[in-house]
Amino acid sequence: MKVDERLLDYLLNLAHLPRLAEDHRQRLKRELSRILEYVDQLKEVPTEGVELLQRPYPLKNIGHNDEVKSSTLGPGVLPAEKRKDDYLIVAGLIDKEKKE
């Protein structure tokens, strides 16, 4: 299948791409035409009797069971840490002002 000017304009519009310079348009037309020719070649491959696959490798669940663990932070977790009750006080990440 050859990509003509009309199809190229349609594809560029779908992709929300701006109008391309003529040399870029010609190169893109050649590349898209080659891709479509390759797809046409793939259509000719005999696939009768070939099992359909979702993926070329077996899928194995490698997850683990959730376990409840203690999350209490002991002293010395952060250098020069400041605490208030069971919480760590850290410098603000969004505001430029230091809040404590």
Sequence and secondary structure as in RCSB ss.txt:
>XXXX:A:sequence
MKVDERLLDYLLNLAHLPRLAEDHRQRLKRELSRILEYVDQLKEVPTEGVELLQRPYPLKNIGHNDEVKSSTLGP
GVLPAEKRKDDYLIVAGLIDKEKKE
>XXXX:A:secstr
    HHHHHHHHHHTT     HHHHHHHHHHHHHHHHHHHHHHTS  TT    SSSS                 T
TSSTT EEETTEEE   SS SS   
